[in-house]
């Protein structure tokens, strides 16, 4: 079974993907983007909207000059798949605003269980993305290994600390969104590395409009800059890009490994002690080091839940695409 990138057909897409379905996918992406180590791009890929999202974003710059500046609002909206993008964005923002505190609480109180769930989710996503290649060949090993090494290296970086300012919030948005759009690369983890995760999360919780607008402006610039490049690469080097993204996700598993040893700590902007540098360890080493139960059985159960969730999403996505194709064929 293969999955090829397709050009946007706005009308059939709108019929095939109900706004409520798109909104829920956006909420899933938003929830993933809040968690350091999990990518909203991965969620977009496994829910079947990744290529449509890339195409829609890539169409915006040209549509602005060709249609919007000439007052052709309807043509602009159609060209950039406006209904899809606005609905998806609403879901993402709703999820980030409503779930930020809850996810932070769960990660603080039940870290092993939550990381186990995400480990299973990403593990199944590796299989899902990797099997989309059209032709398997030895040359795909190179981008696969590059992806693994780069993502693994990123997960081992120590947390930095930038002084929050207008420029750093803008730059953080631009860099983070470039990571968020790539399956396997966590934008929120990039924010953690540069020391901007806590300030951005605090701005979301306090609804600091000025800061959020700066961050969103950076996101917009970064998104428009990278989406077209990724779209071009997918169309020209489909299998090699998929191999690279698969490698990214394999390397990212290091970040969501449930058992960690904290090597050093730092004080965050709230005055709390949080890990500065961590290393993945075995369940036995975790038990010896902390004296705590590694909860192996529960971890295995949560990993399975994450895997099953991805498989269910893929199954429902396949049924949905078949129904959409049937509607398109009957209309044609």
DARA-V701786 format. One record per residue. D_LAST is the distance of its C-alpha to the last C-alpha in Angstrom with 2 decimals. Layout:
BEGIN
d_last=D_LAST
d_last=D_LAST
END
This chain:
BEGIN
d_last=24.84
d_last=23.88
d_last=22.33
d_last=21.33
d_last=21.09
d_last=17.72
d_last=17.12
d_last=16.30
d_last=12.93
d_last=14.60
d_last=12.04
d_last=10.34
d_last=13.96
d_last=15.40
d_last=13.31
d_last=14.10
d_last=17.70
d_last=19.66
d_last=22.46
d_last=25.06
d_last=23.86
d_last=24.01
d_last=27.41
d_last=28.79
d_last=27.83
d_last=29.63
d_last=32.62
d_last=32.74
d_last=32.73
d_last=35.44
d_last=37.57
d_last=37.40
d_last=38.31
d_last=41.44
d_last=42.80
d_last=44.61
d_last=43.29
d_last=39.75
d_last=36.81
d_last=33.99
d_last=32.03
d_last=32.46
d_last=30.99
d_last=27.97
d_last=27.48
d_last=27.91
d_last=25.68
d_last=22.72
d_last=22.68
d_last=25.04
d_last=22.84
d_last=20.84
d_last=24.29
d_last=25.67
d_last=22.90
d_last=23.21
d_last=27.00
d_last=27.04
d_last=25.07
d_last=27.70
d_last=30.53
d_last=28.58
d_last=26.79
d_last=30.26
d_last=31.72
d_last=28.77
d_last=27.68
d_last=30.07
d_last=33.27
d_last=31.96
d_last=31.25
d_last=27.44
d_last=27.14
d_last=23.55
d_last=22.45
d_last=24.72
d_last=23.34
d_last=19.73
d_last=20.96
d_last=22.94
d_last=20.63
d_last=23.45
d_last=22.43
d_last=22.09
d_last=25.33
d_last=27.36
d_last=26.49
d_last=27.30
d_last=30.48
d_last=31.55
d_last=31.36
d_last=33.31
d_last=35.98
d_last=36.33
d_last=36.93
d_last=39.39
d_last=41.37
d_last=41.55
d_last=41.93
d_last=44.15
d_last=47.37
d_last=46.25
d_last=45.13
d_last=48.32
d_last=50.34
d_last=48.73
d_last=49.25
d_last=52.86
d_last=53.68
d_last=51.67
d_last=51.01
d_last=51.13
d_last=48.67
d_last=46.16
d_last=46.35
d_last=45.95
d_last=42.68
d_last=41.34
d_last=42.74
d_last=40.67
d_last=37.55
d_last=37.98
d_last=39.07
d_last=35.87
d_last=33.90
d_last=35.69
d_last=34.34
d_last=30.80
d_last=30.70
d_last=32.66
d_last=30.40
d_last=27.43
d_last=29.14
d_last=27.48
d_last=30.87
d_last=34.19
d_last=37.15
d_last=40.64
d_last=39.83
d_last=37.87
d_last=41.18
d_last=42.43
d_last=39.86
d_last=40.00
d_last=43.78
d_last=43.68
d_last=41.37
d_last=43.68
d_last=46.80
d_last=45.56
d_last=44.23
d_last=47.34
d_last=49.58
d_last=47.95
d_last=48.60
d_last=52.28
d_last=52.92
d_last=55.48
d_last=54.61
d_last=55.63
d_last=56.43
d_last=55.45
d_last=57.08
d_last=54.45
d_last=54.06
d_last=51.46
d_last=50.86
d_last=50.68
d_last=48.19
d_last=45.95
d_last=46.37
d_last=45.84
d_last=42.49
d_last=41.37
d_last=42.52
d_last=41.35
d_last=37.76
d_last=37.52
d_last=38.58
d_last=36.40
d_last=33.16
d_last=34.24
d_last=33.87
d_last=37.42
d_last=39.28
d_last=40.44
d_last=40.76
d_last=43.16
d_last=45.29
d_last=45.53
d_last=46.81
d_last=49.34
d_last=50.55
d_last=51.24
d_last=52.78
d_last=50.29
d_last=48.63
d_last=51.29
d_last=51.45
d_last=47.67
d_last=47.57
d_last=50.57
d_last=48.85
d_last=45.85
d_last=48.19
d_last=50.29
d_last=47.41
d_last=49.15
d_last=46.80
d_last=48.47
d_last=48.24
d_last=44.66
d_last=43.57
d_last=45.29
d_last=43.68
d_last=40.18
d_last=40.77
d_last=41.65
d_last=38.53
d_last=36.38
d_last=38.16
d_last=38.00
d_last=34.34
d_last=33.24
d_last=35.60
d_last=34.51
d_last=30.75
d_last=29.96
d_last=32.42
d_last=30.96
d_last=27.39
d_last=28.76
d_last=30.75
d_last=27.90
d_last=25.83
d_last=28.95
d_last=30.94
d_last=28.54
d_last=30.81
d_last=34.00
d_last=32.85
d_last=31.80
d_last=35.24
d_last=36.92
d_last=35.18
d_last=36.03
d_last=39.58
d_last=39.58
d_last=38.78
d_last=41.40
d_last=43.97
d_last=43.12
d_last=44.17
d_last=47.73
d_last=47.30
d_last=46.04
d_last=48.61
d_last=50.27
d_last=53.89
d_last=55.41
d_last=58.87
d_last=59.50
d_last=61.67
d_last=62.22
d_last=61.51
d_last=61.04
d_last=61.31
d_last=58.11
d_last=57.94
d_last=58.62
d_last=61.79
d_last=60.39
d_last=60.99
d_last=57.77
d_last=57.38
d_last=57.76
d_last=57.47
d_last=56.26
d_last=56.03
d_last=54.22
d_last=56.67
d_last=56.71
d_last=56.94
d_last=60.54
d_last=61.49
d_last=59.92
d_last=62.05
d_last=65.19
d_last=64.61
d_last=63.76
d_last=65.25
d_last=61.99
d_last=59.95
d_last=57.01
d_last=55.05
d_last=53.61
d_last=52.23
d_last=50.56
d_last=49.20
d_last=47.71
d_last=46.11
d_last=44.59
d_last=43.29
d_last=41.62
d_last=40.10
d_last=38.61
d_last=37.25
d_last=35.79
d_last=34.14
d_last=32.27
d_last=31.30
d_last=30.02
d_last=28.02
d_last=26.49
d_last=25.81
d_last=24.19
d_last=22.22
d_last=20.91
d_last=19.93
d_last=18.27
d_last=16.20
d_last=15.15
d_last=14.21
d_last=12.25
d_last=10.37
d_last=9.81
d_last=8.56
d_last=6.13
d_last=5.07
d_last=5.40
d_last=3.80
d_last=0.00
END
